[in-house]
Amino acid sequence: MAEEHAARRARAQEKIAAWGVDAFLITSLVNVRYLTGLVSSNAALLLPACAPAVLATDSRYEETARRDCPDVELVVARFIEPALATLAVSRGLALLGFEAHVMTVEQHEDLASLDGAPTLAPSGRIIEELRMVKDETEIALLARACAITDEAFSAILTGIAPGRTERDFAVLLERAMIDHGGEAPAFDSIVASGPNGAIPHHAPGDRPFAAGDLITIDCGARGTAGTTRT
């Protein structure tokens, strides 16, 4: 998907240039994945308005990043946001936008206290706005995630029987989604039986199904890079 990720970064750069900053520091892990393909618990992306992107992650994900993002410059550091901010200044990118809805106050203070710190400009949800319009790859992934969810749910319907607990059925359902090709559940599954169906976002518990119960189930599979909810 390297070409798709490059196309997404190009669309993002158009928005960054129109916004008037030199570069955008992206710290949302979902947005980093959307723009590079890297799945990581510690990653950030420096996206200049008119220059190639720079991806940062720590040593745990270095090999994965080099494998999955070969077209993006990589910085390996423990503290990724300061590393990218310092790099931005060294490259003349003094006005740096950031995801104000993601970055913590502590992270902001750390960046602002750097020697020669960039000027930090809080942004709107630029990448989220791009993500609202799905490209062909995303649509295909969503369709696949829907199919996985449907196949998994159909396969375990017979598991709904008196005596089985909500938690047991949730585990059965999530295992089926993985067995049918899902990467993982897209979110915590909801299985709410009887009176628990009236509780929004009920966490599956030890209540056993009883004859005549109405059961509320909210589940979805995550594919390689897409999710669905049913």
VENHUTA-V745867 format. One record per helix or strand of 3 or more residues. SS is the DSSP state (alpha for helix, beta for strand). FROM is the first residue (numbers start at 0). TO is the last residue. If there is no record, write none. Layout:
BEGIN
SS:FROM:TO
SS:FROM:TO
END
This chain:
BEGIN
alpha:1:18
beta:22:25
alpha:28:35
beta:42:47
beta:53:56
alpha:58:67
beta:72:75
alpha:79:89
beta:94:98
alpha:104:111
beta:118:122
alpha:125:130
alpha:135:154
alpha:156:158
alpha:165:178
beta:189:192
alpha:193:197
beta:214:217
END
